[in-house]
């Protein structure tokens, strides 16, 4: 990875900017980060060493552009075309541009941009639902070949599946906020975006926890050196087909506590076996119903990313379907939320057996509750 800062300084425009690290660092040395100035590294992609070779090479990895500003900042309009010229010349490099100003994109592209350049990825940031719903519709309509979404700092729960399902976004990353005034980041928010990415088959990175991280209702204050390592250790990053979720550690819920919680849920507690369900079970016997449950779990639920996850289990038509909704075993998202079994992993035989046992416990309780 390389960093290319052709200019320095920025103007705050949204909630994600409140505790900007550039402002924080500049303030520590008595500098005003709102003053935008061209840097000595403006022409970094074209700079060469004493041997006449480019200082930036493809072997160095992705070149992140404008990490102490915004590439589409209006104060930098006069310098931007020169940067495009350098990116065009250095087709061997992969440039990533992270922006909160996707609404200025079309005003700022070069005349020969066309449908986008192969060596340029545009990364649109979305720190909360408001900015997600404003920026992503614009983002998806623009002529861009490579799109990524970055939710850092993540300031609340974000639902973006309707945008991800368009199939135009190649990667999503999430993370918390750093610094002494950091706002909290909740693991539940990370998990929700991750589940949406899994359903859409999009790679996901949990990049950092941030300084204030909430997990299972408990708040942790973490040193800066732990932000990246703890996120990596969690195992919550996801690449389709790579079995990365197998590394996630979890504990199955206490069975009695689980059923008590299900009873307190307005949605889950409304499910009961109908007369025809009871009759079907009486005719077939519990052993046959259990066999059906094993078959449904294996075929409909056990894969890394079940087809139409969240929509694949009917509300009626078989006692096991009813039991799945009643016990939150109807989809991989519910399995994670209620049973702690991570989304994005192929269910083991032991995990499948656990789910079947939960289904059968509920069914037997229903049959006994006449």
Secondary structure, 3 states (H helix, E strand, C coil): CEEECCEECCCCCCHHHCCCHHHHHHHHCCCCCCCCEECCCCCHHHCECCCCCECCCHHHCCEEECCCCCCCCHHHHHHHHHHHHHHHHCCCCCEEEEECCHHHHHHHCCCCCCCCCCCEEEEEECCCHHHHHHHHHHHHHCCCCEEEEEECCCCCCCCCHHHHCCCCCCEEEEECCCCCCCCCEEHHHHHHHHHHHHHHCCEEEEEECCCEEEECCEEEECCHHHHHHHHHHHCCCECCCCCHHHHCCCCCCCHHHHHHHHHHCCCHHHCCCCHHHHHHHHHHCHHHHHHHHHHHHHHHHCCCCCCCCCCCCCCCCCHHHHHHHHCCCCCHHHHHHHHCCCCCCCCCHHHHHHHHHHHHHHHHHHHHCC
